[in-house]
Amino acid sequence: MNEQDTPDLPAERLRLTVGPVQYYWTRPILTQFYADVAESPADTVVLGEAVCSRRHEMKLDDWLALARDLHVAGKQVVMATQTLIESEADLRVIRRLQGQRDFIVEADDASALAILAYRAPFALGPHINVYNRPALQEHAALGAVRWSAPVELALDAIAAINPPWDRVLTDSGAAIETEVFAFGRMPLAFSARCFTARHHHLNKDVCEFRCAQDPDGLLLSSSEGQPFLVLNGTQTQSAAQHCLVSECAALRAAGVTSLRLSPCTNGFAEVIDWFEQVMNRNGNAQDALHALRAMSLPGGLSNGFAHHQPGLSWVEP
């Protein structure tokens, strides 16, 4: 069957995923944030420290306890691994995640893949390099059941990899789910160096946890004053908030099954609500864009990568 032969079916729900908190928030802020998420329309929550192992407000046992609470609240929970594995201690955390069977684990590093492969179903995070169909098929054979596409992939490229009329299948015959990064500052690069510490003339090992002072990252601007990048510890992000709220038809056509919304401190509950209204309740996308722009999110909105354009650009739908 090809795309033209696909019968008209009722539109399935586009599931909403709350991605891992990428910033260093305090425990009280995290606790309140996830209490709000538990009451939100979000379907799935990705938990865990994905950026820096030195951040210590939440230990693995704390994340797992929070996961159980969110599961009771009706959320599907996915446990994230770090994106840059640097030590044996980091590997031990992944082994502990692999050893528990309550929640699926998301691999965000090749080291995590090596531990998770063939042992249990797992998810592929957006930092695993899957850029074509054979690569997705290879990971499906290892046990992947869910794929979060790299943030720079255009929607038509995603459609070519795992189209709705010809899904990549797992060994059990189930279709691989496709997730797209649909809102938030895009994680672009990671380094063994801590950029935030370097900005404050500190060494990484004595960073004084300066990233906690920037709950949405440290915004950098070009010499012309244009917001350009964000420093977040070992991570570099886009300055603009990637936003696909106006791309409902294109997302469905690409075979996307869930949308990842990356947390921010300002108005995130409103972000979830607008995506729910537009994607699943026939809400007006222009109303959503107007409301999101009125939140004055630092860096503004962008959607360029989804359209083969520079990531900071905005392409009118």
C-alpha positions in Angstrom: 0.0 0.0 0.0 1.3 3.5 -0.8 0.2 6.9 0.4 -2.3 7.3 -2.4 -4.0 4.0 -1.4 -4.3 4.9 2.2 -8.0 4.8 3.3 -9.5 7.8 5.2 -9.5 6.9 8.8 -10.6 8.9 11.9 -7.7 11.1 13.0 -5.9 9.5 16.0 -4.9 11.5 19.0 -1.6 13.3 18.6 -0.1 12.4 22.0 1.7 15.2 24.0 5.0 14.4 25.6 6.6 16.6 28.3 10.3 16.3 27.6 12.9 16.2 30.3 13.6 19.4 32.2 16.9 20.5 30.6 17.7 23.2 33.2 18.9 23.0 36.8 15.8 23.7 38.8 15.5 23.4 42.5 13.6 20.4 44.0 10.6 22.6 45.1 10.3 24.0 41.6 10.5 20.6 40.1 8.0 19.2 42.5 5.4 21.9 41.7 6.1 21.7 38.0 5.4 17.9 37.9 2.3 18.4 40.1 1.0 20.7 37.4 2.0 18.3 34.6 0.0 15.5 36.4 -3.1 17.7 36.0 -2.4 18.6 32.4 -3.6 17.0 29.1 0.0 15.6 28.6 0.0 11.9 27.8 3.7 11.1 28.4 6.4 12.5 30.7 10.1 12.0 30.2 12.0 12.1 33.5 15.6 12.3 34.6 18.7 14.3 34.4 19.7 14.5 30.7 22.3 17.2 30.7 24.8 17.1 33.6 25.6 14.4 36.2 26.8 17.1 38.7 23.3 18.4 39.1 22.2 16.8 42.4 18.8 18.2 43.4 17.2 14.9 42.3 18.8 11.5 42.6 17.7 8.5 40.5 15.6 7.2 43.4 13.8 10.6 43.5 13.1 10.4 39.8 11.8 6.9 40.1 9.5 7.9 43.0 8.2 10.8 40.9 7.7 8.4 38.0 5.5 6.2 40.1 3.4 9.2 41.2 2.9 10.3 37.6 2.0 6.8 36.6 -0.7 6.8 39.3 -1.9 10.1 37.8 -2.4 8.3 34.5 0.7 9.4 32.6 3.0 7.2 30.6 6.5 7.6 32.0 9.8 7.3 30.1 13.1 7.5 32.0 15.8 9.5 30.1 19.5 8.8 30.1 22.2 11.5 29.9 23.1 12.6 26.5 26.8 12.6 27.1 28.1 9.7 29.1 31.5 10.6 30.7 32.2 8.2 33.5 31.6 4.8 35.0 29.2 6.4 37.5 27.1 7.6 34.5 27.1 4.0 33.2 26.0 2.7 36.6 22.9 4.9 36.5 22.0 3.5 33.1 22.4 0.0 34.3 20.1 0.7 37.2 17.5 2.1 34.8 17.9 -1.0 32.6 17.4 -3.2 35.6 14.0 -1.7 36.6 11.0 -2.9 34.6 8.4 -0.4 35.6 9.2 2.2 33.0 10.6 2.3 29.5 14.1 3.9 29.2 15.0 6.4 26.5 18.5 6.1 25.1 20.2 9.4 24.4 23.8 8.1 24.0 25.4 5.2 22.2 26.7 3.9 25.5 23.0 3.7 26.7 22.2 1.8 23.5 24.9 -0.7 24.3 23.4 -1.4 27.7 19.7 -1.5 26.6 19.9 -3.4 23.3 18.2 -6.8 23.2 17.3 -6.6 26.9 13.9 -4.8 26.9 11.9 -2.4 24.7 13.4 1.1 24.8 12.9 4.5 23.2 15.3 6.4 21.0 15.9 10.0 22.1 16.5 12.9 19.7 20.3 12.7 20.0 20.6 9.2 18.5 21.6 9.6 14.9 18.7 8.1 13.0 18.5 9.9 9.6 17.2 7.2 7.3 14.9 4.2 7.2 17.6 1.5 7.3 19.0 3.1 10.5 15.6 3.1 12.2 15.1 -0.6 11.1 18.5 -1.4 12.6 17.5 0.1 15.9 14.1 -1.6 15.9 16.0 -4.9 15.6 17.8 -3.9 18.8 14.5 -3.4 20.7 13.5 0.2 20.0 9.8 0.8 20.0 9.7 4.6 19.9 11.7 7.1 17.9 12.2 10.8 18.7 13.5 12.3 15.5 16.6 14.6 15.6 15.5 18.2 16.0 17.0 19.3 12.6 15.1 16.8 10.5 12.4 18.4 8.2 8.9 16.9 8.4 9.1 15.5 4.9 12.3 13.7 5.8 10.6 12.2 8.8 7.8 11.1 6.6 10.2 9.3 4.3 11.8 7.4 7.2 8.6 6.1 9.0 5.5 7.0 6.9 2.0 6.3 8.3 1.3 3.9 5.4 4.5 1.9 5.8 5.7 1.9 9.4 9.0 0.4 10.5 8.1 -2.6 12.6 9.6 -4.1 15.7 10.4 -7.8 16.0 6.9 -8.3 17.6 5.3 -6.7 14.5 4.3 -3.5 16.3 4.7 -0.2 14.5 7.5 2.1 15.7 6.1 5.3 17.2 7.4 8.6 15.8 7.9 11.6 18.0 8.9 15.1 17.0 10.4 17.9 19.0 7.5 20.4 18.7 8.1 23.1 21.3 11.0 24.6 23.2 14.6 25.6 22.9 16.3 23.0 20.7 19.3 21.1 22.2 21.9 21.5 19.5 25.2 20.3 20.9 26.9 18.8 24.0 30.4 19.1 25.2 32.6 17.6 27.9 33.3 21.3 28.8 30.8 23.3 30.8 30.0 26.5 28.9 28.2 28.1 31.8 31.2 27.6 34.1 33.6 28.9 31.4 31.4 32.0 31.0 31.9 32.7 34.7 35.6 31.9 34.5 35.2 28.7 36.6 36.4 25.2 36.0 33.8 22.5 35.4 34.6 20.6 38.6 34.2 23.7 40.7 31.4 25.3 38.7 29.5 26.5 41.8 26.4 25.3 40.0 26.1 28.6 38.3 23.6 27.2 35.8 21.0 27.2 38.6 21.0 31.0 38.2 19.6 30.7 34.7 16.4 28.7 34.9 15.9 29.0 31.2 19.6 29.0 30.2 22.0 31.9 29.6 20.9 33.8 26.5 23.6 34.9 24.1 23.1 37.5 21.4 25.0 38.3 18.2 27.0 41.5 17.8 23.9 42.9 16.1 21.9 42.2 19.3 19.9 39.3 17.8 19.3 36.3 20.2 21.4 33.5 18.9 22.3 30.7 21.3 21.7 29.7 24.9 24.3 28.2 27.2 23.0 25.5 29.6 25.9 23.9 31.3 27.4 21.4 28.9 24.6 21.9 26.4 24.1 24.6 23.7 20.6 25.4 22.7 18.8 27.5 20.2 17.8 30.9 21.4 14.4 30.7 19.7 11.6 28.4 20.9 11.0 25.8 18.2 7.2 25.7 17.7 5.1 23.5 15.5 1.7 24.3 16.8 0.6 25.5 13.3 1.8 22.3 11.6 -1.0 19.9 12.6 -1.8 18.6 9.1 1.9 18.3 8.1 2.7 16.4 11.3 -0.1 13.9 10.7 0.9 13.5 7.1 4.5 12.7 8.2 3.2 9.9 10.5 4.0 11.6 13.7 2.3 10.0 16.7 3.5 12.3 19.5 4.8 15.8 20.1 7.6 16.6 22.5 7.2 19.8 24.4 10.3 21.0 26.2 9.7 22.6 29.6 10.3 26.3 30.3 9.6 28.4 33.4 7.1 30.8 31.8 3.6 29.6 30.9 4.4 26.0 30.2 0.9 24.8 31.3 -0.5 27.2 28.7 1.7 25.7 26.1 0.4 22.2 26.8 -3.2 23.5 26.7 -2.7 25.2 23.4 -1.1 22.2 21.7 -4.0 20.0 23.0 -6.6 22.4 21.7 -5.0 22.7 18.2 -3.8 19.1 17.7 -6.7 17.2 19.2 -9.7 19.5 19.6 -9.8 21.5 16.3 -8.5 24.6 17.9 -7.3 27.5 15.9 -3.6 27.5 15.2 -3.4 31.3 14.7 -5.0 31.9 18.0 -2.4 29.6 19.6 0.4 31.4 17.9 -0.9 34.8 19.0 -1.2 33.5 22.6 2.3 32.0 22.6 3.9 35.1 21.1 2.1 37.2 23.7 4.0 35.2 26.4 7.1 37.1 25.2 9.2 33.9 25.3 12.9 35.0 25.1 14.2 34.4 21.6 10.8 34.3 20.0 9.4 31.4 17.9 10.9 29.5 15.1 10.1 26.5 12.8 12.8 26.6 10.2 14.2 23.2 10.5 10.8 21.6 9.8 10.9 23.3 6.4 14.5 22.9 5.3 15.3 26.4 6.5 17.7 27.8 9.1 16.6 26.8 12.5 16.1 30.3 13.8 13.8 31.3 10.9 10.0 31.3 10.8 8.1 29.9 7.9 4.5 31.0 7.6 2.2 27.9 7.4 
